[in-house]
Amino acid sequence: YWKPRGVICTTDTRIAGNIIDAVKHSKRIFPVGRLDKDTSGLILLTSDGRLPNSILRASGKKSKEYRVEVNKAITDRHLVMLREGVLIT
């Protein structure tokens, strides 16, 4: 599913703009992973809830790789900062 901006990757249908209502699938589905509300992109969906649960469980931590586009040149200092890690709060 290509998630448009504004759709929230939650299965809680009480939340407006949730992915379940956006997809309108006839059966129960689960997103595999998440994309931010303001992000558009490919997100996998499954009817098997065990898959996203096993991926998202703390004991199953996986390294993640992100591809982004930026609107200005990346400097060596930017690369150093990124290699040191980005704190997400």
PyMOL commands that set and color helices and strands:
alter all, ss='L'
color gray80, all
select helices_A, chain A and resi 19-23+50-56+58-60+76-84
alter helices_A, ss='H'
color red, helices_A
select strands_A, chain A and resi 2-3+30-32+41-42+44-46
alter strands_A, ss='S'
color yellow, strands_A
deselect
rebuild
show_as cartoon
